[in-house]
């Protein structure tokens, strides 16, 4: 049996799909499991040996400098020709609801059966051979993926936790650049960036938290999205990180400048716990089993909270992360560390 899972969204979406992928392998050990992803989220899958083949296409908005638009579309065409040659039995449009583009990809790949959530309204398209009833509004994304498996056989009561794989050479390469991460002092990761304005904590509060963590004997590994804030393609937080480093004790802060996803994952692997906002980086850390203090602004925390790890979720009633108090974060982190401490 040849099975294709299509996940064309962001990093967190793909991580919430990992339990489904692992369950397919457990349920169909002899099947050939293909996964179609985009170049932005593909690094998440590196090292996951239960996937037989990863097919990667590039979205036009993600093309690199010097990469032509015709070249992007040509590569995408070749990807779908390879998928058609695989003679797919089943394609799963792994989106949290009916996604017309993902279903179109399944059709272009030539799958005999197409699994997807049905549209919320209107008739089910005739080409959707295995429709699944739309889930309730606040259903977690990983649970939505479990429900899509209902067309493949008995529905498992629960799925394995999402897990990513950080290679030892990746971790060692990062430690070679930042040996302070392995100097014997406990390290707390703080990730400054958040794509949604409502999910952003303030510079002053990050500075205050870092001072308090230093007073408690922690090193702080500082992570952020690289780049200038006015970069039209990939706006980053270089200026914010520089300002925070300049306002905190040099001996307490390790500014970990990561330019690609795998380096960020290796940096997270060196942390005892992390403080960060909802986003792909949060799900990456959760998929390494790292304890988290997670900020949520106006996003649906029932649908997107971390899975597979211990966490404390902080979400103000007004949906603005900037309103979260430093005392609340410090207390949440201390309590989380006590809760997850290994018995002596």
Buried (B, 14 or more C-beta within 10 A) or exposed (E): EBBBBBBBBBBBBBBBBBBBBBBBBEEBEEBBBBBBBBBBBBBBBBEBEEBBBBBBBBEEEBBEEEBEEEEBEEBBEEBBEEBEEBEBBBBBBBBBBBBEEBBBBBBBBBBEBBBBBBBEEEEEBEEBBBBBEBBEEEBBBBBBBBBBBBBBEEEBEEBBBBBBBBBEEBBEEBBEEBEBBBEEEEBBBBBBBBEBEBBBBBBEBBBBBBBBBBEEEBBBBBBBBBBEEEEEEEEBBBBBBEBBBEBBEEEBBBBBBBEEBBBBBBBBBBBBBBBBBBBBBBBBBBBBBBBBBBBBBBBBBEBBBBBBBBBBBBBBEEBBBBBBEBEBBBEBBBEBBEEBEEEE
